[in-house]
Amino acid sequence: MTRVLIWVQHLLGAGHLERMRWVAEALAARGAGVWFATGGVPRAGRMPRDVNVVQLPPIRVADARFAPLLDAAGQPLTDAYRRERREALLAAFAAARPDVVVLETWPFGRRALAFELEPLLARLSAIEPRPRVVASVRDLLQVRADPARNAAIWQVARRQVDEILVHGDPAFARLEDTFPPAADGAVPLTYTGYVVAPDAWADAVPADERSEIVAAASSGDAGRELLAATIAARALSRHAASTWRVLVGPGVADEDYAALAQQGRHAGVIVERHRADYRERVARARVSVSQAGYNTILDVLGARTPAVLVPFAAAGETEQAMRADRLAARGLAEVVAERDLAPARLAAAIDRAAARGVGPPWPFATDGAARSAERIVAIARQRAGALP
């Protein structure tokens, strides 16, 4: 049996966790034994089924600066907390006895978690033949202005990573677009296609059955301004008579949620906490208003719902803006930059998106979970071939 240890850390939203959940379940469906070590705040209903879930002592952040790292109680990490995490991860590795270790985002990010990842890598390096190390990354990375930093990351990848799985389609973006050193081909790359939920791609709902304007932001705290602007935009839109629904993520503090709910009552907008039927709501929406994260894009454009994207750009973030601009260039979305966010501008974008009607099918590969699982199993077999 192929044995796989997956490590994933979500901090603000839950997109990293969600993507790796589908990969883990695809591996389990192929008979692999999977240990799923997750280090973020637990998300109800988001953990993979039919795998061994290892909840590390949770780490989160307060905002988009991603520093400092905080423990479950919201306090800065202590050495004892780091040690507890490190020991829990090493115990998961010992239990898994993996053929392949999949590290989500690392070494292209998550440097602050080196206190647990470096001991893990040292432990597996002492085994002969060494378990294979796979880096798992989304379609676009955060662009760094410092070429020396990129070079250092690539040096680590060349030394310690056996293959990189890029969960996207090269027809949309190539790894070297956001990480230039990858162009030298020193570490093998596999483009898996986009990773989507198994039930996410139903037939598009016809336009005459779409009735709501649905807005949702990151499951972290980063989207409050977007949600507030959407509530204010209702009165300025040609679609003010439609039902407007704003979904507030679990990372938004109760007092901020209460303020949004009060604003919504005055504006005639339904304000709710994030719903389990979010995908269904979006699939039946006349327009979706959201940020431009990997999972959100797939939920919205996979349902062929007209989209207004306000890409997250705080603290120098580039990934969502690049994704949104590429989608807009293909005529797949309206984009309002975060710096230009105002109710009137957002209302105009919503009206333009509604005028588009039901969108075209998503034009890029979406079999990323299955192809990732198949590739990880193949890499495990390579390691098995090295056994005496």
Phi and psi in degrees as a GROMACS rama.xvg file:
@    title "Ramachandran Plot"
@    xaxis  label "Phi"
@    yaxis  label "Psi"
@TYPE xy
-66.6124  135.161  THR-2
-121.627  128.514  ARG-3
-131.816  133.261  VAL-4
-107.823  122.945  LEU-5
-109.207  130.044  ILE-6
-114.596  128.326  TRP-7
-143.62  140.531  VAL-8
-130.652  112.936  GLN-9
-100.341  148.612  HIS-10
-123.057  -61.0723  LEU-11
-90.9913  -68.75  LEU-12
-91.4855  -167.866  GLY-13
-117.171  14.0625  ALA-14
-61.7438  -41.1327  GLY-15
-62.2404  -43.2805  HIS-16
-62.8327  -45.3156  LEU-17
-61.9633  -45.4088  GLU-18
-61.7744  -45.5955  ARG-19
-72.79  -24.4395  MET-20
-57.6699  -46.5903  ARG-21
-69.5175  -33.7716  TRP-22
-66.0136  -43.7929  VAL-23
-60.805  -43.4385  ALA-24
-68.4832  -34.8361  GLU-25
-65.8413  -36.8277  ALA-26
-64.8757  -45.5461  LEU-27
-60.5866  -37.313  ALA-28
-65.6501  -20.9255  ALA-29
-96.3354  13.7778  ARG-30
86.4062  7.26423  GLY-31
-77.4037  148.254  ALA-32
-88.069  122.224  GLY-33
-120.823  128.486  VAL-34
-108.418  122.4  TRP-35
-114.464  98.325  PHE-36
-92.8232  111.49  ALA-37
-116.566  132.89  THR-38
-112.892  6.20608  GLY-39
-94.2671  -177.898  GLY-40
-64.0928  130.08  VAL-41
-56.3353  138.659  PRO-42
-116.708  115.869  ARG-43
-59.5274  133.564  ALA-44
77.7582  2.48418  GLY-45
-105.721  -3.37309  ARG-46
-84.2368  145.872  MET-47
-68.4565  151.511  PRO-48
-95.6071  155.527  ARG-49
63.5926  27.3359  ASP-50
-134.2  169.195  VAL-51
-90.0422  104.793  ASN-52
-87.3634  126.707  VAL-53
-114.946  106.516  VAL-54
-86.7266  108.385  GLN-55
-72.6085  156.567  LEU-56
-50.799  123.008  PRO-57
-66.4773  143.969  PRO-58
-123.957  140.409  ILE-59
-142.681  178.29  ARG-60
-129.271  162.004  VAL-61
-85.1915  -31.2315  ALA-62
-158.917  -172.909  ASP-63
-70.3455  -4.1289  ALA-64
-76.0597  -13.7893  ARG-65
59.3682  23.1246  PHE-66
-154.773  142.178  ALA-67
-80.5948  163.514  PRO-68
-71.3337  139.257  LEU-69
-120.267  151.896  LEU-70
-85.9457  -172.479  ASP-71
-61.8538  -27.1319  ALA-72
-90.3771  3.80499  ALA-73
82.348  16.393  GLY-74
-103.324  150.453  GLN-75
-56.2278  147.72  PRO-76
-64.1295  138.984  LEU-77
-100.188  165.252  THR-78
-60.4069  -36.1674  ASP-79
-65.2484  -38.3227  ALA-80
-68.1612  -41.7176  TYR-81
-61.0236  -42.5988  ARG-82
-63.2414  -40.2734  ARG-83
-62.0833  -42.3021  GLU-84
-63.0364  -48.6496  ARG-85
-58.1121  -45.899  ARG-86
-67.4202  -35.8938  GLU-87
-66.2957  -39.5404  ALA-88
-68.4476  -42.2137  LEU-89
-65.3275  -34.0533  LEU-90
-66.6231  -38.6865  ALA-91
-63.6026  -40.2436  ALA-92
-62.5862  -42.7219  PHE-93
-64.2036  -38.9839  ALA-94
-70.4162  -38.0772  ALA-95
-73.4244  -35.6046  ALA-96
44.9949  58.485  ARG-97
-77.0451  150.371  PRO-98
-80.7108  -31.3515  ASP-99
-135.915  136.006  VAL-100
-111.95  121.61  VAL-101
-104.435  121.64  VAL-102
-112.799  112.92  LEU-103
-77.9056  124.634  GLU-104
79.5212  -42.5537  THR-105
-64.9191  142.147  TRP-106
-90.9384  11.4096  PRO-107
-80.9129  -6.55549  PHE-108
-165.957  -174.117  GLY-109
64.6954  31.2766  ARG-110
-61.8272  -29.0578  ARG-111
-68.2287  -11.4424  ALA-112
-96.5575  15.014  LEU-113
-58.7796  -26.9672  ALA-114
-61.8638  -21.0658  PHE-115
-110.696  -28.8548  GLU-116
-76.0895  -38.7567  LEU-117
-63.4054  -43.5495  GLU-118
-62.6428  -35.9722  PRO-119
-62.1114  -46.8083  LEU-120
-65.4499  -36.3725  LEU-121
-65.1682  -39.2005  ALA-122
-64.478  -44.4472  ARG-123
-73.6143  -27.1664  LEU-124
-67.4959  -19.8049  SER-125
-82.6428  -4.16294  ALA-126
-97.0272  141.506  ILE-127
-127.13  123.271  GLU-128
-72.027  146.426  PRO-129
-65.0385  135.447  ARG-130
-56.0494  142.2  PRO-131
-71.0098  146.465  ARG-132
-114.596  124.987  VAL-133
-118.366  129.512  VAL-134
-94.7515  134.079  ALA-135
-115.918  121.206  SER-136
-135.076  157.22  VAL-137
-81.1537  -174.351  ARG-138
-64.8972  -36.407  ASP-139
-129.73  137.512  LEU-140
-101.822  164.105  LEU-141
-65.3383  127.146  GLN-142
-79.6232  128.652  VAL-143
-103.324  140.085  ARG-144
-81.1331  -12.8677  ALA-145
-101.853  103.218  ASP-146
-59.3091  -30.6678  PRO-147
-65.1154  -36.1677  ALA-148
-66.3181  -42.8419  ARG-149
-60.0211  -42.8239  ASN-150
-61.7976  -39.4088  ALA-151
-66.3298  -40.5893  ALA-152
-62.832  -42.9074  ILE-153
-67.7117  -32.7831  TRP-154
-63.7367  -41.2155  GLN-155
-63.2791  -44.3936  VAL-156
-61.9251  -42.6071  ALA-157
-64.76  -31.4258  ARG-158
-83.7484  -33.3277  ARG-159
-123.274  -9.72955  GLN-160
-108.57  129.917  VAL-161
-86.7113  -29.2965  ASP-162
-160.976  150.453  GLU-163
-113.374  125.605  ILE-164
-96.8695  118.531  LEU-165
-102.245  115.315  VAL-166
-86.6317  68.4452  HIS-167
-161.671  -169.5  GLY-168
-121.109  127.065  ASP-169
-63.0609  -16.1658  PRO-170
-69.4323  -20.4522  ALA-171
-98.2008  -47.292  PHE-172
-157.919  143.353  ALA-173
-108.751  153.632  ARG-174
-57.1064  -39.0364  LEU-175
-68.2123  -13.771  GLU-176
-62.1271  -35.678  ASP-177
-113.895  -9.32707  THR-178
-140.05  83.7729  PHE-179
-54.1085  -36.0734  PRO-180
-57.8601  -24.3788  PRO-181
-63.3558  -15.3682  ALA-182
-64.1008  -18.9546  ALA-183
-77.7554  -8.69748  ASP-184
69.401  17.0038  GLY-185
-69.2005  -25.5909  ALA-186
-117.42  127.724  VAL-187
-58.4166  140.263  PRO-188
-118.717  142.693  LEU-189
-127.86  123.284  THR-190
-87.7884  116.571  TYR-191
-89.4358  -13.7391  THR-192
87.3096  167.914  GLY-193
-74.2263  143.385  TYR-194
-93.6002  116.796  VAL-195
-125.868  159.789  VAL-196
-63.3455  143.672  ALA-197
-57.7537  -29.0953  PRO-198
-105.357  19.0657  ASP-199
-86.3468  -10.3511  ALA-200
-118.032  62.649  TRP-201
-79.4924  171.438  ALA-202
-61.8176  145.247  ASP-203
-64.6089  139.048  ALA-204
-73.4861  131.939  VAL-205
-61.083  154.737  PRO-206
-59.049  -36.9319  ALA-207
-73.8892  -4.85015  ASP-208
-106.366  9.08868  GLU-209
-104.872  126.599  ARG-210
-130.674  -15.0439  SER-211
-112.352  153.328  GLU-212
-97.9655  117.388  ILE-213
-114.949  124.84  VAL-214
-118.418  135.867  ALA-215
-146.826  148.001  ALA-216
-123.494  -174.486  ALA-217
-51.8421  148.707  SER-218
-71.8058  -4.0859  SER-219
-90.3644  -157.818  GLY-220
-96.8102  7.77734  ASP-221
-81.951  -9.35857  ALA-222
-109.067  14.4018  GLY-223
-60.7823  -41.9666  ARG-224
-65.2331  -37.1704  GLU-225
-62.1143  -44.5591  LEU-226
-66.9654  -41.017  LEU-227
-63.5233  -40.5347  ALA-228
-66.1028  -35.6187  ALA-229
-64.8776  -43.273  THR-230
-59.1499  -44.5824  ILE-231
-69.2696  -24.8075  ALA-232
-73.8545  -21.2478  ALA-233
-54.1501  -47.3747  ARG-234
-65.849  -16.9365  ALA-235
-101.445  -1.77  LEU-236
-97.3437  150.909  SER-237
-68.3496  -11.5758  ARG-238
-109.362  30.3728  HIS-239
-62.3766  -25.1195  ALA-240
-75.7435  -14.8327  ALA-241
-71.767  164.207  SER-242
-75.5664  127.662  THR-243
-109.376  129.314  TRP-244
-129.263  126.083  ARG-245
-114.245  124.949  VAL-246
-108.372  121.479  LEU-247
-102.496  128.045  VAL-248
-69.3482  159.314  GLY-249
-67.1167  -17.6654  PRO-250
-78.2979  -10.1468  GLY-251
-79.589  129.488  VAL-252
-61.0747  153.03  ALA-253
-58.8531  -39.0714  ASP-254
-67.9334  -34.2088  GLU-255
-72.6795  -37.2163  ASP-256
-61.6504  -43.2787  TYR-257
-60.6363  -38.9728  ALA-258
-66.0378  -40.8853  ALA-259
-64.8216  -40.7159  LEU-260
-63.0211  -40.6227  ALA-261
-65.3501  -43.0153  GLN-262
-59.3534  -41.2815  GLN-263
-63.8446  -39.614  GLY-264
-60.992  -40.8948  ARG-265
-69.3346  -29.5404  HIS-266
-97.3432  -2.06543  ALA-267
75.4471  30.1683  GLY-268
-114.139  134.038  VAL-269
-75.9574  124.886  ILE-270
-119.004  123.883  VAL-271
-137.66  159.685  GLU-272
-68.6628  159.725  ARG-273
-51.4072  138.156  HIS-274
-106.506  148.218  ARG-275
-64.2477  -25.4203  ALA-276
-96.0991  29.8768  ASP-277
-53.8459  -47.8126  TYR-278
-60.1089  -40.5061  ARG-279
-65.1903  -41.6748  GLU-280
-60.5373  -46.1061  ARG-281
-64.1254  -39.1766  VAL-282
-65.3445  -22.6831  ALA-283
-106.508  12.0935  ARG-284
-84.7218  148.335  ALA-285
-73.0671  -38.8984  ARG-286
-145.452  141.241  VAL-287
-107.484  134.587  SER-288
-115.512  124.703  VAL-289
-159.298  176.192  SER-290
-79.2051  -166.619  GLN-291
-126.297  39.2913  ALA-292
-69.5589  159.878  GLY-293
-52.3224  -55.5336  TYR-294
-67.9254  -39.0896  ASN-295
-61.8462  -44.4864  THR-296
-57.6676  -43.7903  ILE-297
-67.4259  -39.2819  LEU-298
-62.3356  -43.4742  ASP-299
-79.5213  -55.5407  VAL-300
-75.3054  -25.2773  LEU-301
-63.8314  -30.5733  GLY-302
-85.4064  -0.252008  ALA-303
62.5032  30.4009  ARG-304
-85.8915  130.789  THR-305
-54.9703  132.663  PRO-306
-121.767  137.78  ALA-307
-113.856  122.12  VAL-308
-111.206  131.644  LEU-309
-120.487  87.0845  VAL-310
-64.3698  137.146  PRO-311
-62.9553  125.126  PHE-312
-137.17  12.695  ALA-313
-67.5357  154.549  ALA-314
54.6501  34.3922  ALA-315
77.6875  14.8115  GLY-316
-66.4095  135.723  GLU-317
-117.508  -21.696  THR-318
-59.7082  -49.795  GLU-319
-68.5574  -38.0348  GLN-320
-63.1867  -41.1898  ALA-321
-65.1215  -42.0661  MET-322
-63.1  -45.1763  ARG-323
-63.1055  -43.2095  ALA-324
-64.1191  -38.9749  ASP-325
-67.009  -36.4632  ARG-326
-69.3838  -41.2292  LEU-327
-63.0595  -38.5787  ALA-328
-63.1841  -25.1577  ALA-329
-92.9349  5.46249  ARG-330
74.4057  23.555  GLY-331
-100.054  -5.5966  LEU-332
-163.93  156.132  ALA-333
-94.2129  142.623  GLU-334
-126.629  133.24  VAL-335
-121.294  119.601  VAL-336
-66.4366  146.726  ALA-337
-57.6652  -37.0564  GLU-338
-69.2111  -20.0517  ARG-339
-102.009  8.32599  ASP-340
-66.8175  119.586  LEU-341
-152.262  149.482  ALA-342
-55.0393  -42.4728  PRO-343
-66.0152  -42.7034  ALA-344
-65.1909  -40.1354  ARG-345
-68.0759  -41.0563  LEU-346
-60.7747  -41.402  ALA-347
-63.921  -39.7457  ALA-348
-66.7813  -38.806  ALA-349
-62.5338  -42.0106  ILE-350
-64.5813  -40.4512  ASP-351
-65.068  -42.1815  ARG-352
-63.877  -41.6619  ALA-353
-61.8558  -35.7415  ALA-354
-67.4883  -22.1132  ALA-355
-66.9996  -32.1957  ARG-356
76.0859  -172.374  GLY-357
-57.6433  132.041  VAL-358
-80.2575  175.816  GLY-359
-75.4321  164.736  PRO-360
-61.3759  149.183  PRO-361
-58.7389  124.008  TRP-362
-89.4245  7.71871  PRO-363
-120.023  161.306  PHE-364
-59.872  138.851  ALA-365
-129.139  21.9951  THR-366
-100.531  34.6353  ASP-367
-65.2781  -35.366  GLY-368
-65.9265  -48.8959  ALA-369
-63.8531  -44.8678  ALA-370
-69.5888  -34.1059  ARG-371
-62.7463  -46.2498  SER-372
-61.9293  -44.2887  ALA-373
-61.6415  -40.2422  GLU-374
-70.5005  -39.4067  ARG-375
-63.819  -41.1939  ILE-376
-62.4958  -40.3516  VAL-377
-64.8553  -38.9162  ALA-378
-65.6756  -38.2959  ILE-379
-61.8069  -37.6034  ALA-380
-67.4245  -33.7225  ARG-381
-61.0597  -42.0642  GLN-382
-66.6076  -40.4656  ARG-383
-61.3635  -34.5946  ALA-384
-66.7421  -18.1444  GLY-385
-88.2201  -9.5153  ALA-386
-69.0653  145.69  LEU-387
